[in-house]
Amino acid sequence: MPTLDPQTLTQHADRMDRAAWALCGSREDAEDLVQETFARVLAKPRVLTDDDESRYLMRVLHNTFLSGRRDASRRPRAVIALEDAQVRDRHATQAPQQALEVGELYAAIAELPERYRLTLVAVDMLGLSYGETGRSLGVREATVATRLFRARRLVVGRLAGAEDRPAEMGARAA
């Protein structure tokens, strides 16, 4: 049986970052999630049931995300005032409009129901085929195609709704 080679994990870092960002909705949380995923994977030798490292890493990333959400739901939340918040993303200060658009896109993806979000992340962000995605999620290829279509339609609808909101508020104020 093949084992996961720790030396090849860096090849998957970009894809894992994009997938994590889509799951979490923020760059900082995504970086933490990827680091936690890699820490879990490197903690002990891993035996793969097939040769697809990216599918395995996607599954570990998803499970780590779910574990983190369960843990977070058990902890009390601290509230921070808006004026105390600091911008940590240098991209947001260099290209604020692009950072805003990317942030809105990832927020829209993060709001999707899980079955749509996982399908969209696997195909559009990780670059998995419909067949690989279906095997990873335990569904048929036709189901992947349907979920992907619906997920894309929901994201476009939410982004279109976000663009309409400021105009609506301006029209009400006038």
C-alpha positions in Angstrom: 0.0 0.0 0.0 1.3 3.5 -0.9 2.3 5.9 1.9 2.0 9.6 2.0 5.4 11.2 1.2 6.0 14.2 3.5 8.4 15.7 1.0 5.6 16.1 -1.6 3.2 18.0 0.7 4.5 21.4 -0.5 3.2 20.5 -4.0 -0.4 20.7 -2.6 0.0 23.8 -0.5 -1.6 26.3 -3.0 -4.6 24.0 -3.7 -5.0 23.4 0.1 -4.9 27.2 0.7 -7.6 27.9 -1.8 -9.8 25.0 -0.5 -9.3 26.1 3.1 -10.2 29.7 2.2 -13.4 28.6 0.6 -14.3 26.6 3.6 -13.4 29.2 6.2 -14.2 32.4 4.4 -11.1 34.3 5.6 -7.4 34.1 4.6 -6.2 34.0 8.2 -8.4 31.1 9.2 -7.5 29.3 6.0 -3.8 29.5 6.8 -4.4 28.2 10.3 -6.5 25.3 8.9 -3.9 24.3 6.3 -1.1 24.4 9.0 -3.3 22.3 11.3 -4.0 19.8 8.5 -0.3 19.5 7.6 0.6 19.1 11.3 -2.0 16.3 11.7 -0.7 14.5 8.5 2.9 14.8 9.5 2.3 13.6 13.1 2.4 10.0 12.1 3.0 8.0 8.9 0.0 7.7 6.7 -1.0 4.8 4.5 -3.1 5.7 1.4 -5.9 3.5 0.1 -5.1 4.8 -3.4 -2.4 6.9 -5.0 -4.3 10.2 -4.9 -2.6 12.3 -2.3 -4.7 15.4 -3.0 -8.0 13.6 -2.4 -6.6 12.3 0.9 -5.4 15.7 1.9 -8.8 17.2 1.0 -10.5 14.7 3.2 -8.1 15.5 6.1 -8.6 19.2 5.5 -12.4 18.9 5.6 -12.3 16.7 8.8 -9.9 19.2 10.4 -12.3 22.0 9.5 -15.2 20.2 11.0 -13.3 19.3 14.2 -12.3 23.0 14.5 -15.8 24.1 14.2 -17.0 21.7 16.8 -14.3 22.8 19.1 -15.1 26.5 18.5 -18.7 26.0 19.2 -17.8 24.8 22.7 -15.7 27.9 23.5 -17.0 31.3 24.5 -16.6 34.0 21.9 -14.7 37.3 22.5 -16.1 40.4 20.9 -13.7 43.0 19.5 -14.6 46.6 18.6 -14.3 47.6 15.0 -11.8 50.4 15.8 -9.6 47.8 17.6 -9.3 45.6 14.5 -6.2 45.7 12.4 -5.7 44.8 8.8 -3.2 41.9 8.6 -3.5 41.1 4.9 -1.0 43.3 2.9 -2.9 42.5 -0.3 -6.0 44.4 1.1 -3.9 47.5 1.5 -2.2 47.3 -1.9 -5.3 46.4 -4.0 -8.3 47.0 -1.8 -10.9 46.6 -4.5 -9.5 43.3 -5.6 -9.2 42.1 -2.0 -12.8 43.1 -1.4 -14.0 41.2 -4.5 -12.0 38.1 -3.5 -13.2 38.3 0.0 -16.8 38.5 -1.1 -16.3 35.5 -3.4 -14.9 33.4 -0.7 -17.6 34.6 1.8 -20.3 33.6 -0.7 -18.6 30.2 -1.1 -18.4 29.7 2.6 -22.1 30.4 3.0 -23.1 27.6 0.7 -24.7 24.5 2.1 -21.9 21.9 2.8 -22.8 19.5 -0.1 -22.5 22.4 -2.6 -19.5 24.0 -1.0 -17.4 20.8 -0.9 -18.3 20.0 -4.6 -17.4 23.6 -5.7 -14.1 23.6 -3.8 -13.1 20.1 -5.0 -13.7 20.9 -8.7 -13.1 24.6 -9.1 -10.4 25.2 -6.5 -8.6 21.9 -6.2 -9.0 21.0 -9.8 -10.3 17.5 -9.2 -12.3 15.8 -12.0 -15.9 15.1 -11.6 -15.0 11.4 -11.1 -12.4 12.2 -8.5 -14.8 14.5 -6.7 -17.6 11.9 -6.8 -15.3 9.2 -5.3 -14.0 11.7 -2.7 -17.6 12.7 -1.6 -19.2 9.3 -2.1 -21.6 10.4 -4.8 -22.1 9.8 -8.6 -20.5 12.0 -11.3 -24.0 13.1 -12.3 -24.6 14.3 -8.7 -21.3 16.2 -8.8 -22.3 18.0 -12.0 -25.7 18.9 -10.6 -24.3 20.1 -7.3 -21.6 22.1 -9.1 -24.2 23.8 -11.3 -26.3 24.7 -8.3 -23.3 25.9 -6.3 -22.1 28.2 -9.0 -25.6 29.5 -9.5 -25.9 30.2 -5.8 -22.6 32.0 -5.7 -23.4 34.2 -8.7 -26.8 35.0 -7.1 -25.2 36.0 -3.8 -22.6 38.1 -5.5 -25.2 39.8 -7.7 -27.3 40.4 -4.5 -24.3 41.9 -2.8 -23.8 44.3 -5.8 -27.5 45.3 -5.7 -27.6 46.0 -2.0 -25.6 49.3 -1.9 -27.7 50.7 -4.8 -30.9 49.7 -3.0 -29.7 51.4 0.2 -28.7 54.6 -1.8 -32.1 54.6 -3.5 -33.9 54.4 -0.1 -31.8 57.2 1.3 -32.7 59.5 -1.6 
